[in-house]
Amino acid sequence: QVQLVESGGGWVQAGGSARLSCVVSGRTSAMGWFRQAPGKEREFVATISVFGTRTDYADSVKGRFTISRDNAKSTLYLQMNSLKPEDTAMYYCAAARGVGVASRLYDYDYWGQGTQVTVSS
């Protein structure tokens, strides 16, 4: 069974940084980060191909967030810099069905439990 466990969420002031981690077991595939704010639907944040050679980002986070992975440690990361209050959300890591970058909810079939990131002004 595929399992994903996120960590690293918490409180940060606007302009600050945070680093999320996701330990993955049971599958090696493309991965992604999504987020969901209160009253909103889950939205794509970033994705990375199976060996980390390609990445893609939502326009709202491009230039501020960096997705990476360490397959030897079975861990996915999201480095978040220059955080804004509008980045406040539950952040979820997800495992895709395929090996290439993927930005649609439909592309992912396994999800972590989420970790809360709160950015204060």
Disulfide bonds with the S-S distance in Angstrom:
Cys22-Cys93 1.96
